[in-house]
């Protein structure tokens, strides 16, 4: 019997491939990052090859998956034509260079049939992955003193690495009221489209019109936002309720105080701050948009009742005009920056990374720690694999249990039975995850409300935000001069050394600092339809197009920037077909599905009729 969460069990039932290392990048790229002397396993299986022949095997091969639909085709004596390598998943065939590589392998290794080619392809694929994983193990042992081969997942590995490095001892919550109190304060990252269309007009553009106001579109992203939050003071022990909660004053508590607080409060959102907070209201809540059934994370201007909030967020929102009308409860705890050393260790590893795999690995090593603090043990289930019907531990007895949930039949004599937990053991420090989520919002809100708004006033407008990023339209003479003046706020290390703005390259990968995602390239146009659905145009680069739930190749091949503007202006929905791999009871098949790709209907904010402006729900200008 194995204890799994609902999500893990569904992933197990629908698994189609092994994702070791591949989650971070492709096998082809992973192989290219390794020095040839590191490929010991594949070399041991092909010891007599020349360097040139060995080089052919040390890159990801290509195979005509959909062409081979019967055993007879494996007896083909010629490499199938390039058209036979077509994949409905990507909507394309292999490139000419990839096909030339396949032909070269066929010729150099004296392949006689497609079956022999398949054997070589599979063998080198597995051996390459083995070499990559062994090198991954060596890196992890050297960096953390732990072997990832003893772990099922990278989150489990990084959690133990963190505990080993920090030596922290968590006090686990034993009071169910405290646990439910913390759970009510868990709210993820905010994603919303505040402005639906904008164009830039500035002196760095070829189409600059001097008769119009100078304006810029800037795509800012917080460096390692959750990493920054994890470097702050976080709770770990000594949880207790404050007795005189009604008279509690949180305004003077320092961010690095040895004692921290989470409060449950009623908040009033005064009407006179509505216009100033329109783009990014404080205190988002998980609510149903008006007239809808599904709960979403909404940033609204409604008053808040019994809102659970970290004291640093409460200090911030009251500084900007919100009023506390009642304090219901206050939970106090011991806090310290106990996680900082581990986060800074991975940040240091990341700045020294030599390739994208290492950069993504050390980023995930930080973010996955946060994920483990948020693990929801309520979703854990028991799964039993059974081979008989009768008896105390047979399928009949398991199905008769009151906590039986479902079953999956794999074969005549093999069934998996899913049972709900009879008791839940709350053994995860969810208070850490709740505080990380809240504190991370302090960073993003501080940048907008305490830097951008005082600097540009009504000349800056948030077009889009998503957890750790902000897309702005800013009216000013030169936004890059402002960045140079306030360089301590920005990571400009990825700007070209000879950039046109004289921007110094500074603050590489410093957590919590803002980074220009375009690295000085001029964003000329933005169109946003709703959360996770927007497009931007950048001089000298391909259009950036985002559509959640639609495969990247479908977006790249079938959706244009003009489709976004047409969808917005004509208020029409656009659908696209895509092919996907699905698995049912470990039987893999390909399906073709139709999905709504673009839609102008956004219910997270009120869309002002006949305009590209939106307002947060609760704004005084929304007609009743």
JOBEL-V823607 format. One record per pair of residues at least 6 apart in sequence whose ideal C-beta (glycine too) atoms are under 7 Angstrom apart, sorted by the first residue. I is the first residue (numbers start at 0). J is the second residue. If there is no record, write none. Layout:
# JOBEL-V823607
i-><I & I>
j-><J & J>
This chain:
# JOBEL-V823607
i-><0 & 0 & 0 & 1 & 2 & 2 & 3 & 3 & 3 & 3 & 4 & 4 & 5 & 5 & 6 & 8 & 8 & 8 & 12 & 13 & 13 & 14 & 15 & 15 & 15 & 19 & 20 & 20 & 20 & 20 & 23 & 23 & 23 & 23 & 24 & 24 & 24 & 25 & 26 & 26 & 26 & 27 & 27 & 28 & 29 & 29 & 30 & 30 & 30 & 30 & 30 & 31 & 32 & 32 & 33 & 33 & 33 & 35 & 37 & 37 & 38 & 38 & 39 & 40 & 40 & 40 & 40 & 41 & 41 & 41 & 41 & 41 & 41 & 44 & 45 & 45 & 52 & 55 & 55 & 55 & 56 & 57 & 60 & 60 & 60 & 60 & 60 & 61 & 61 & 61 & 61 & 61 & 62 & 62 & 63 & 63 & 63 & 64 & 65 & 65 & 65 & 66 & 66 & 66 & 67 & 72 & 73 & 73 & 73 & 73 & 74 & 74 & 75 & 75 & 76 & 76 & 78 & 78 & 78 & 81 & 81 & 81 & 82 & 84 & 84 & 84 & 85 & 87 & 87 & 88 & 88 & 89 & 90 & 90 & 105 & 108 & 110 & 135 & 136 & 136 & 136 & 139 & 139 & 139 & 140 & 142 & 143 & 144 & 145 & 145 & 145 & 145 & 147 & 150 & 153 & 153 & 154 & 154 & 154 & 157 & 157 & 157 & 158 & 158 & 161 & 161 & 164 & 164 & 164 & 165 & 165 & 165 & 165 & 167 & 167 & 169 & 169 & 170 & 170 & 170 & 170 & 171 & 171 & 171 & 172 & 172 & 172 & 177 & 177 & 178 & 180 & 180 & 180 & 180 & 181 & 181 & 181 & 182 & 183 & 184 & 184 & 184 & 184 & 184 & 185 & 185 & 185 & 186 & 186 & 186 & 186 & 187 & 187 & 188 & 188 & 189 & 189 & 189 & 189 & 189 & 190 & 190 & 190 & 190 & 190 & 191 & 191 & 191 & 191 & 191 & 192 & 192 & 192 & 192 & 192 & 192 & 192 & 192 & 193 & 193 & 193 & 193 & 193 & 193 & 193 & 194 & 194 & 194 & 194 & 194 & 194 & 194 & 194 & 195 & 195 & 195 & 195 & 195 & 196 & 196 & 196 & 196 & 197 & 197 & 197 & 197 & 198 & 198 & 199 & 199 & 199 & 199 & 199 & 199 & 200 & 200 & 200 & 200 & 200 & 201 & 201 & 201 & 201 & 202 & 203 & 203 & 204 & 204 & 212 & 213 & 213 & 213 & 214 & 214 & 214 & 215 & 215 & 215 & 216 & 216 & 216 & 216 & 217 & 217 & 217 & 217 & 218 & 218 & 218 & 218 & 218 & 218 & 218 & 219 & 219 & 219 & 219 & 219 & 219 & 220 & 220 & 220 & 220 & 221 & 221 & 221 & 221 & 221 & 222 & 222 & 222 & 222 & 222 & 222 & 222 & 223 & 223 & 223 & 223 & 224 & 224 & 224 & 225 & 225 & 225 & 225 & 225 & 226 & 226 & 226 & 226 & 227 & 227 & 227 & 228 & 228 & 228 & 228 & 229 & 229 & 229 & 229 & 229 & 229 & 230 & 230 & 230 & 230 & 230 & 230 & 231 & 231 & 231 & 232 & 232 & 232 & 232 & 232 & 232 & 233 & 233 & 233 & 233 & 233 & 234 & 234 & 234 & 234 & 234 & 234 & 234 & 235 & 235 & 235 & 235 & 236 & 236 & 237 & 237 & 238 & 238 & 239 & 240 & 240 & 240 & 241 & 241 & 241 & 244 & 244 & 244 & 244 & 245 & 247 & 247 & 249 & 249 & 249 & 249 & 249 & 250 & 252 & 252 & 254 & 257 & 257 & 257 & 258 & 258 & 258 & 259 & 259 & 259 & 260 & 260 & 260 & 260 & 261 & 261 & 261 & 262 & 262 & 262 & 262 & 262 & 263 & 263 & 263 & 263 & 264 & 264 & 264 & 264 & 264 & 264 & 264 & 265 & 265 & 265 & 265 & 265 & 266 & 266 & 266 & 266 & 266 & 266 & 266 & 266 & 267 & 267 & 267 & 267 & 268 & 268 & 268 & 268 & 268 & 269 & 269 & 270 & 272 & 272 & 273 & 273 & 273 & 276 & 277 & 277 & 277 & 278 & 278 & 279 & 279 & 279 & 279 & 279 & 280 & 280 & 280 & 280 & 281 & 281 & 281 & 281 & 282 & 282 & 282 & 282 & 283 & 283 & 283 & 284 & 284 & 284 & 285 & 285 & 286 & 286 & 287 & 287 & 288 & 288 & 288 & 288 & 288 & 289 & 291 & 295 & 297 & 297 & 298 & 299 & 299 & 299 & 300 & 300 & 300 & 301 & 301 & 305 & 308 & 309 & 309 & 309 & 311 & 311 & 312 & 312 & 312 & 315 & 315 & 317 & 319 & 342 & 345 & 345 & 345 & 346 & 346 & 348 & 349 & 349 & 349 & 349 & 350 & 350 & 352 & 352 & 369 & 369 & 372 & 372 & 372 & 372 & 372 & 372 & 373 & 373 & 374 & 376 & 376 & 376 & 376 & 376 & 377 & 379 & 380 & 380 & 380 & 380 & 380 & 381 & 381 & 382 & 382 & 383 & 383 & 383 & 384 & 384 & 385 & 385 & 385 & 385 & 385 & 386 & 386 & 387 & 388 & 388 & 389 & 390 & 394 & 394 & 397 & 397 & 397 & 398 & 398 & 400 & 402 & 402 & 402 & 403 & 403 & 404 & 404 & 404 & 405 & 406 & 406 & 406 & 406 & 407 & 407 & 407 & 408 & 409 & 409 & 442 & 443 & 446 & 447 & 447 & 450 & 451 & 451 & 452 & 455 & 455 & 458 & 458 & 458 & 459 & 459 & 460 & 460 & 461 & 461 & 462 & 462 & 462 & 462 & 462 & 463 & 463 & 463 & 470 & 475 & 479 & 479 & 482 & 482 & 483 & 486 & 486 & 488 & 488 & 489 & 489 & 489 & 489 & 490 & 490 & 490 & 490 & 490 & 490 & 491 & 491 & 491 & 491 & 491 & 492 & 492 & 492 & 492 & 493 & 494 & 494 & 494 & 494 & 495 & 496 & 498 & 500 & 502 & 506 & 517 & 520 & 520 & 520 & 520 & 521 & 521 & 522 & 522 & 522 & 523 & 523 & 523 & 524 & 524 & 525 & 525 & 526 & 526 & 526 & 526 & 526 & 527 & 528 & 528 & 528 & 528 & 528 & 528 & 528 & 529 & 529 & 529 & 530 & 531 & 531 & 532 & 532 & 532 & 532 & 533 & 534 & 534 & 534 & 534 & 534 & 534 & 535 & 536 & 536 & 537 & 542 & 544 & 544 & 544 & 546 & 546 & 546 & 546 & 548 & 549 & 549 & 549 & 549 & 550 & 553 & 553 & 557 & 558 & 558 & 558 & 562 & 562 & 563 & 566 & 566 & 566 & 567 & 570 & 572 & 572 & 572 & 573 & 573 & 574 & 574 & 574 & 574 & 575 & 575 & 576 & 576 & 576 & 577 & 577 & 578 & 578 & 578 & 579 & 579 & 580 & 580 & 581 & 581 & 604 & 604 & 604 & 604 & 605 & 605 & 605 & 605 & 605 & 606 & 607 & 607 & 614 & 614>
j-><381 & 382 & 383 & 382 & 379 & 381 & 11 & 379 & 380 & 382 & 378 & 379 & 378 & 380 & 378 & 380 & 382 & 417 & 407 & 581 & 582 & 582 & 580 & 582 & 587 & 132 & 29 & 131 & 132 & 135 & 356 & 359 & 360 & 363 & 355 & 356 & 359 & 59 & 59 & 127 & 128 & 58 & 59 & 356 & 131 & 356 & 57 & 58 & 59 & 127 & 131 & 58 & 354 & 356 & 130 & 131 & 134 & 57 & 130 & 134 & 57 & 130 & 130 & 126 & 129 & 130 & 133 & 56 & 57 & 123 & 126 & 127 & 130 & 126 & 53 & 56 & 107 & 103 & 104 & 107 & 123 & 127 & 101 & 104 & 120 & 123 & 124 & 84 & 93 & 97 & 100 & 101 & 117 & 120 & 79 & 83 & 84 & 86 & 85 & 86 & 87 & 72 & 79 & 83 & 73 & 113 & 112 & 113 & 114 & 117 & 112 & 114 & 112 & 113 & 111 & 112 & 101 & 102 & 105 & 92 & 93 & 98 & 92 & 92 & 93 & 98 & 92 & 578 & 589 & 578 & 580 & 552 & 552 & 556 & 116 & 119 & 116 & 147 & 146 & 147 & 148 & 145 & 146 & 147 & 146 & 348 & 160 & 163 & 156 & 159 & 160 & 163 & 156 & 156 & 363 & 367 & 367 & 370 & 371 & 364 & 367 & 368 & 368 & 371 & 341 & 368 & 340 & 341 & 344 & 337 & 338 & 340 & 341 & 235 & 337 & 235 & 428 & 235 & 236 & 237 & 238 & 425 & 426 & 428 & 178 & 238 & 425 & 238 & 330 & 425 & 263 & 307 & 328 & 330 & 429 & 430 & 433 & 429 & 307 & 261 & 307 & 308 & 433 & 437 & 432 & 433 & 436 & 283 & 285 & 296 & 436 & 296 & 436 & 466 & 467 & 283 & 296 & 298 & 464 & 466 & 464 & 465 & 466 & 530 & 531 & 298 & 464 & 530 & 603 & 604 & 463 & 527 & 528 & 529 & 530 & 533 & 601 & 613 & 278 & 461 & 462 & 463 & 464 & 604 & 613 & 460 & 461 & 462 & 472 & 527 & 611 & 612 & 613 & 526 & 527 & 567 & 611 & 613 & 525 & 526 & 567 & 611 & 216 & 462 & 472 & 525 & 523 & 524 & 214 & 215 & 216 & 521 & 522 & 523 & 207 & 208 & 211 & 213 & 214 & 207 & 213 & 214 & 215 & 213 & 499 & 521 & 521 & 523 & 474 & 474 & 475 & 476 & 472 & 473 & 474 & 473 & 475 & 478 & 470 & 472 & 522 & 525 & 471 & 473 & 478 & 515 & 468 & 470 & 515 & 516 & 517 & 522 & 535 & 468 & 469 & 471 & 513 & 514 & 515 & 467 & 468 & 514 & 516 & 442 & 443 & 467 & 511 & 513 & 490 & 508 & 509 & 510 & 511 & 512 & 514 & 346 & 362 & 365 & 510 & 439 & 442 & 467 & 365 & 366 & 369 & 435 & 439 & 342 & 346 & 365 & 510 & 442 & 510 & 511 & 435 & 438 & 439 & 442 & 338 & 342 & 365 & 368 & 369 & 435 & 336 & 338 & 339 & 342 & 343 & 510 & 254 & 336 & 438 & 254 & 255 & 259 & 334 & 335 & 336 & 334 & 337 & 338 & 431 & 434 & 259 & 332 & 333 & 334 & 430 & 431 & 434 & 333 & 334 & 335 & 337 & 332 & 333 & 332 & 333 & 330 & 332 & 331 & 328 & 329 & 330 & 247 & 329 & 331 & 326 & 327 & 328 & 329 & 326 & 326 & 329 & 260 & 262 & 310 & 313 & 314 & 314 & 260 & 310 & 311 & 333 & 334 & 335 & 331 & 333 & 334 & 310 & 332 & 334 & 310 & 329 & 330 & 331 & 307 & 309 & 330 & 308 & 310 & 313 & 326 & 329 & 305 & 307 & 327 & 328 & 306 & 308 & 313 & 323 & 325 & 326 & 327 & 303 & 304 & 305 & 324 & 325 & 282 & 302 & 303 & 306 & 321 & 322 & 323 & 324 & 302 & 321 & 322 & 324 & 300 & 301 & 302 & 321 & 617 & 320 & 322 & 619 & 319 & 320 & 300 & 618 & 619 & 300 & 614 & 615 & 618 & 460 & 461 & 298 & 444 & 447 & 461 & 464 & 298 & 299 & 300 & 615 & 316 & 319 & 321 & 444 & 303 & 306 & 308 & 316 & 296 & 297 & 298 & 297 & 299 & 303 & 294 & 296 & 294 & 297 & 293 & 294 & 295 & 297 & 602 & 603 & 616 & 616 & 602 & 603 & 603 & 616 & 615 & 615 & 616 & 617 & 615 & 617 & 618 & 616 & 617 & 327 & 437 & 434 & 437 & 438 & 438 & 441 & 437 & 440 & 441 & 441 & 444 & 323 & 448 & 365 & 361 & 364 & 365 & 508 & 510 & 361 & 358 & 361 & 362 & 508 & 507 & 508 & 358 & 361 & 432 & 435 & 427 & 428 & 429 & 431 & 432 & 435 & 429 & 432 & 427 & 423 & 424 & 425 & 426 & 427 & 423 & 420 & 404 & 417 & 418 & 419 & 420 & 418 & 420 & 415 & 417 & 397 & 416 & 418 & 413 & 415 & 393 & 394 & 397 & 414 & 416 & 412 & 413 & 393 & 394 & 395 & 395 & 396 & 414 & 416 & 403 & 416 & 418 & 406 & 416 & 418 & 418 & 419 & 421 & 416 & 418 & 417 & 418 & 419 & 417 & 414 & 415 & 416 & 417 & 414 & 415 & 584 & 414 & 415 & 584 & 511 & 467 & 513 & 461 & 469 & 488 & 459 & 471 & 459 & 473 & 475 & 473 & 474 & 475 & 471 & 473 & 471 & 472 & 469 & 471 & 470 & 471 & 472 & 525 & 527 & 470 & 527 & 533 & 525 & 481 & 500 & 502 & 489 & 502 & 502 & 503 & 505 & 512 & 513 & 506 & 512 & 513 & 514 & 506 & 507 & 508 & 509 & 512 & 514 & 502 & 503 & 504 & 505 & 506 & 504 & 505 & 506 & 507 & 518 & 502 & 504 & 518 & 519 & 519 & 504 & 519 & 519 & 519 & 512 & 537 & 537 & 538 & 539 & 540 & 537 & 538 & 535 & 536 & 537 & 536 & 537 & 538 & 535 & 536 & 533 & 535 & 533 & 534 & 563 & 564 & 567 & 533 & 563 & 566 & 567 & 597 & 598 & 599 & 601 & 598 & 601 & 603 & 603 & 545 & 547 & 545 & 546 & 547 & 597 & 545 & 542 & 543 & 544 & 545 & 560 & 563 & 543 & 542 & 560 & 543 & 560 & 554 & 558 & 560 & 554 & 558 & 596 & 597 & 594 & 575 & 577 & 594 & 596 & 577 & 575 & 577 & 575 & 575 & 596 & 597 & 573 & 597 & 597 & 573 & 597 & 599 & 599 & 599 & 595 & 597 & 598 & 596 & 597 & 593 & 594 & 595 & 596 & 594 & 596 & 591 & 592 & 593 & 592 & 594 & 589 & 590 & 591 & 590 & 592 & 587 & 589 & 588 & 590 & 613 & 614 & 615 & 616 & 613 & 614 & 616 & 618 & 621 & 613 & 613 & 614 & 620 & 621>
